[in-house]
């Protein structure tokens, strides 16, 4: 007994590829349950649009309830079964993913390549300003010589001739560099462009036209304006009559006009070039004209009187210079035969060359022998803080006369008291410290003289 073939296995449909699609009823035992929760995956742009439309179209009413149902695979797809579907079939979503990844990858590669090109093109633009490029282009167009451009144009940086040449070649043959430079020059302010154009170098044709004016003449600005109007195709568009006149005067000053010749240097004996000393010896003062200006004798007489007065004041003040101030340059202190002692500070040292000196702070109306303001801040120092005296016995004594005490070797000396100063004694006055150094040789000689005087003959 032959039994009809049952559609229990989908793979048997390979033998019936030409038949229409079969409607297969699955039994209760073959039901397959699937989860009703949607898979949370990232949606693409087109899916987001479709999803939002489906939500808006399938919105529920107030009284309608959302029912959770079980989904069953009751029907096969409504297309002919041509064969068994492989396990690695490509879904439309995956196709869109691959297409979008290919597009994004190609766009990313193009952007990276473009970024690398722009980085290479803008690598040297930080040093080259748009004004430098404009000046370089104008200079080469005017002179056709990069060395002349290097000597005649003042750029923002000190470029060498090699750097100018490489930049010029880059502007000519590198499309990316040229594009960026042209865009930067177009964004310049009109005032900057006008300033660069006014400094444009003069071409040989322009200087030849200026050389047609003789050097012994004094042309007016109208002459240069006429020359400019007659040759508009030769002169640069920004040239003016005043600029042409200034350049012509420079050519005349440096003997560069065609009708000018450079005079040879005068030669002396032995065909040697004459120096200024030789030329001065050949001059006769008697042959030189005597130019006298009105009032110059009176001015010279007044200046002579003022100088003599200053000299007289200096001579009178020499006797009052009892202390010399010198800067401390480090090292030992050298005492000469005229210096009795030295009051050495951190910045300056005071040379004591008289038997009595006053120590304090100088003001506009009061002068002092030892001005402590030269050493440091002396606002708390009295105008006459102390007096240092040398006795006939060869001993130095300091008397305190100011309001604040003086510290000698750490011991305070109040107002009206005096203390003996020894060699290397440390004196502190209002925070300023000094070391008192005695010229031992000179003091010993003074003591010997004092002994000879006191001993009866």
DAHUPE-V77266 format. One record per run of one state. SS is the DSSP state (A for helix, B for strand, O for the rest). FROM is the first residue (numbers start at 0). LEN is the number of residues. Records with the same first field share a line. If there is no record, write none. Layout:
# DAHUPE-V77266
SS: FROM-LEN / FROM-LEN
This chain:
# DAHUPE-V77266
O: 0-9 / 16-11 / 30-3 / 34-10 / 57-13 / 71-20 / 121-8 / 143-2 / 152-8 / 173-1 / 186-3 / 198-5 / 210-10 / 230-10 / 253-13 / 267-1 / 271-1 / 273-2 / 282-13 / 320-2 / 327-13 / 344-3 / 352-3 / 360-9 / 374-9 / 390-5 / 400-5 / 408-2 / 413-4 / 421-3 / 429-2 / 438-1 / 454-3
A: 9-7 / 27-3 / 44-13 / 91-30 / 129-14 / 145-7 / 160-13 / 174-12 / 189-9 / 203-7 / 220-10 / 240-13 / 268-3 / 275-7 / 295-25 / 371-3 / 439-15
B: 33-1 / 70-1 / 266-1 / 272-1 / 322-5 / 340-4 / 347-5 / 355-5 / 369-2 / 383-7 / 395-5 / 405-3 / 410-3 / 417-4 / 424-5 / 431-7
